């Protein structure tokens, strides 16, 4: 049982190190965000316009 606990401890530690490495990779290779940059939100062209529906209900 002690041997299984040791392996679980090592595997959790290895998983944490892998997560930190992926986080560091994402931070150092990601593009820099500047204040005022537009946020690009992509949506389907055939998606319904819910704002038009709400203005029709108000009238």
N, C-alpha and C positions, 0 to 999 in steps of 0.2 A: 504494500500500500504506500509505503514511503517512496518507493521508486516511481510509482505512478504520479504521486504528488510532485515529485521533482520534475518529471517530464511535462506535466501540465504547467508548472511554474515557468520552465524554459520556453514552452511554446507560447504562452501568453506574453512573455518578454520579447520573443522574436516577432510576434505579431505587432506589438507596440512599436518596436524599432522599424518594422516595415511601414507602418502607418506614418511615423514621423518622417521617414525617408520620402514617401510619396507626397507628404505635405510640403516638405522642403523643395522637392522637385516642382510642385505646382506653384509655389511662391516665387521661386527664382526664374521660372520659364514663362510665367503668365505675363500678359501685357499689362502695362501700367495704366491705371485709370486716372484721368485728369478731371478736375472739377469742370463742369460744363459739357463734358462729352455726352453725346446722346446715348440713351439706352435703347438698344435694338431689340424689339420684341416682335417675333415673327408669328403670324397667325395664318390660318388657311384663308385663301381668297373667297371661298364659298361659305365661310362661317357667317351666321346671322348677326346682324347688328342689334345688340340689345339696347343701345342708347336710343336708337330710332323707335324702338318699341315703347320705351318709357315716355318719350315725348308725345307719342300718339295717345297714350293713356291719359296724359295730363290735359289734353285739349278737350 
